[in-house]
Amino acid sequence: MGNTGYSKAEGTKGNFEVHLHMGIEVETSLTKNELWINPYPFLSLIENSQKNSSEK
């Protein structure tokens, strides 16, 4: 849970409502930086799969 914004500048803490940050970090030799993947497509797939199975 966090209450900071998208800025690297000092002083963003407390300017936003408390919210959850979620991401998937992948280790890879392709890049020296962190590789983060948006989890939304995976979560949507799981949610839709659960909805479809409960309708049967």
C-alpha positions as CSV (number, residue, x, y, z in Angstrom):
1,M,0.0,0.0,0.0
2,G,1.3,3.5,-0.8
3,N,0.3,7.1,-0.9
4,T,3.0,8.5,-3.2
5,G,2.6,9.6,-6.8
6,Y,4.4,9.0,-10.0
7,S,7.0,11.6,-9.4
8,K,10.6,11.0,-8.2
9,A,10.6,14.4,-6.7
10,E,10.6,14.8,-2.9
11,G,7.3,15.7,-1.3
12,T,4.8,13.6,-3.1
13,K,4.0,11.5,0.0
14,G,0.5,12.2,1.3
15,N,-0.8,13.9,-1.9
16,F,-2.7,10.8,-3.0
17,E,-5.2,8.4,-1.4
18,V,-3.7,5.1,-0.1
19,H,-3.7,2.6,-3.0
20,L,-2.1,-0.7,-4.0
21,H,0.7,-0.9,-6.4
22,M,1.0,-4.3,-8.1
23,G,3.3,-5.5,-10.8
24,I,5.2,-8.6,-12.0
25,E,9.0,-8.3,-12.1
26,V,10.8,-10.7,-14.5
27,E,14.4,-11.7,-14.3
28,T,16.0,-11.8,-17.7
29,S,19.4,-11.6,-19.3
30,L,18.1,-9.4,-22.1
31,T,18.3,-6.2,-20.1
32,K,20.4,-5.0,-17.2
33,N,17.4,-3.0,-15.8
34,E,14.4,-4.3,-14.0
35,L,11.7,-5.7,-16.4
36,W,8.2,-5.0,-15.1
37,I,5.0,-6.5,-16.7
38,N,1.6,-5.0,-16.3
39,P,-0.5,-7.7,-14.4
40,Y,-3.9,-6.3,-15.7
41,P,-4.2,-8.7,-18.7
42,F,-3.4,-11.8,-16.5
43,L,-5.8,-10.7,-13.7
44,S,-8.6,-10.0,-16.3
45,L,-8.1,-13.5,-17.8
46,I,-8.4,-15.1,-14.4
47,E,-11.4,-13.0,-13.5
48,N,-13.2,-13.9,-16.7
49,S,-12.3,-17.5,-16.4
50,Q,-13.8,-17.6,-12.9
51,K,-17.0,-15.8,-14.1
52,N,-17.4,-18.3,-17.0
53,S,-16.9,-21.4,-14.7
54,S,-19.5,-20.1,-12.2
55,E,-22.1,-19.6,-14.9
56,K,-22.1,-23.3,-15.8
